[in-house]
Amino acid sequence: MTLDIQSVRGAFPALTSGFLFGDNAGGSQCVAAVVDRIADYLLNTNVQLGADYSVSVVSTNRVASGAEAARELFNAESVDEIAYGSSSTMLVENLARAIEADIQPGEEIVITGEHEY
């Protein structure tokens, strides 16, 4: 399979601006189709999840299908292994705060260096 780089670049509207985007923890460029799906969700089905009225059922299913897609992408055993958050930094912070009371003196947490210092 040959990657059509022009097609890939075309999916990211910001790349037509002439600016170079060095993506980092502050954000990254988004594919237009993703923005379209988010806008459609927010404009048409952004209601209480889990209720039994029709638009809530649609909304709940849309959110669930996103979790299922992420589960498949990351080869997770369950959607319960999928967490959403505003950024990886915030997710790690939330995890650290959640487990800090259980860390005992002498125990270690091993991290990798992929995140900025």
Backbone torsions as a table, in degrees:
resi	resn	phi	psi	omega
1	MET	NA	132.9	178.1
2	THR	-101.1	131.8	179.5
3	LEU	-82.1	122.4	177.3
4	ASP	-85.4	93.3	-173.1
5	ILE	-63.0	-33.2	178.1
6	GLN	-66.3	-37.5	177.5
7	SER	-66.9	-41.9	178.7
8	VAL	-63.4	-48.4	178.6
9	ARG	-60.5	-37.1	-179.9
10	GLY	-64.5	-21.5	179.4
11	ALA	-75.5	-13.9	-178.9
12	PHE	-110.4	94.9	-176.1
13	PRO	-54.7	-34.9	-177.4
14	ALA	-61.7	-24.2	-177.5
15	LEU	-71.9	-11.4	177.3
16	THR	-85.5	-3.3	-175.2
17	SER	-75.8	-18.3	-175.9
18	GLY	91.7	-6.4	177.3
19	PHE	-87.6	152.5	171.7
20	LEU	-96.2	124.7	179.7
21	PHE	-102.8	110.8	173.6
22	GLY	-92.6	86.0	-173.3
23	ASP	-59.8	146.4	-177.3
24	ASN	-152.7	-166.1	-177.8
25	ALA	-64.3	-18.0	179.1
26	GLY	-75.1	-11.2	178.8
27	GLY	147.4	170.4	177.3
28	SER	-145.2	163.9	-178.7
29	GLN	-73.1	149.7	-175.0
30	CYS	-114.5	143.9	176.4
31	VAL	-70.1	136.3	-177.5
32	ALA	-55.7	-39.8	-179.2
33	ALA	-62.6	-32.7	177.9
34	VAL	-69.4	-44.5	177.5
35	VAL	-59.7	-41.9	179.0
36	ASP	-61.1	-43.0	-179.9
37	ARG	-66.8	-40.7	178.6
38	ILE	-64.1	-45.6	179.0
39	ALA	-60.2	-43.9	179.2
40	ASP	-61.4	-43.2	178.5
41	TYR	-60.9	-50.6	-176.4
42	LEU	-65.0	-36.3	-177.4
43	LEU	-81.8	-26.4	-171.3
44	ASN	-120.3	-24.4	-175.7
45	THR	-138.3	22.2	-179.1
46	ASN	-83.2	82.2	-178.4
47	VAL	-132.9	179.7	177.9
48	GLN	-58.2	128.6	177.3
49	LEU	-80.8	147.8	172.4
50	GLY	86.2	-1.4	177.4
51	ALA	-82.1	171.4	-174.8
52	ASP	-100.1	2.4	176.8
53	TYR	-80.8	155.1	-164.7
54	SER	-56.5	-46.2	-177.4
55	VAL	-68.9	-29.6	176.0
56	SER	-67.7	-38.8	177.3
57	VAL	-62.1	-44.7	178.2
58	VAL	-61.3	-47.0	-179.5
59	SER	-61.4	-45.9	179.1
60	THR	-60.3	-42.2	178.7
61	ASN	-66.0	-36.7	178.4
62	ARG	-64.1	-45.5	179.1
63	VAL	-63.8	-43.1	179.4
64	ALA	-62.6	-38.1	-179.8
65	SER	-67.8	-30.8	175.1
66	GLY	-66.4	-43.1	177.4
67	ALA	-63.8	-39.3	179.0
68	GLU	-66.3	-40.2	177.8
69	ALA	-63.2	-41.3	177.9
70	ALA	-65.7	-40.5	178.1
71	ARG	-58.8	-45.2	-179.7
72	GLU	-66.1	-44.7	-179.6
73	LEU	-58.3	-43.3	-176.7
74	PHE	-94.5	4.6	178.9
75	ASN	56.8	38.2	176.8
76	ALA	-76.9	152.0	179.1
77	GLU	-74.4	-26.9	-175.4
78	SER	-149.3	154.5	174.2
79	VAL	-66.7	-15.7	176.2
80	ASP	-66.7	-14.3	177.3
81	GLU	-88.5	-1.6	-177.9
82	ILE	-99.5	129.1	177.9
83	ALA	-124.8	139.1	177.3
84	TYR	-106.9	146.6	176.3
85	GLY	-164.1	172.6	-177.1
86	SER	-72.7	-25.6	178.0
87	SER	-164.9	161.1	177.4
88	SER	-64.7	-34.2	178.4
89	THR	-60.9	-46.2	-179.3
90	MET	-67.4	-38.0	178.2
91	LEU	-63.1	-42.1	178.2
92	VAL	-65.8	-40.7	177.1
93	GLU	-60.5	-46.5	179.5
94	ASN	-62.3	-41.6	177.7
95	LEU	-62.8	-45.5	-179.9
96	ALA	-60.2	-44.1	179.2
97	ARG	-65.0	-35.2	-178.3
98	ALA	-69.7	-31.9	-175.8
99	ILE	-104.3	-5.2	-173.0
100	GLU	-59.2	-33.4	-179.4
101	ALA	-70.5	-20.4	-178.5
102	ASP	-92.7	-7.8	-179.6
103	ILE	-79.0	128.2	-177.8
104	GLN	-101.7	152.2	177.0
105	PRO	-54.0	134.5	-180.0
106	GLY	93.8	-18.0	176.7
107	GLU	-76.4	155.0	-178.4
108	GLU	-126.2	148.8	171.4
109	ILE	-114.3	124.3	-179.1
110	VAL	-97.7	127.5	177.3
111	ILE	-123.0	161.8	177.9
112	THR	-104.3	167.5	-174.1
113	GLY	-95.7	18.3	-178.1
114	GLU	-69.6	-28.1	-177.9
115	HIS	-84.5	151.9	-179.1
116	GLU	-64.0	159.0	-175.4
117	TYR	-91.8	NA	NA
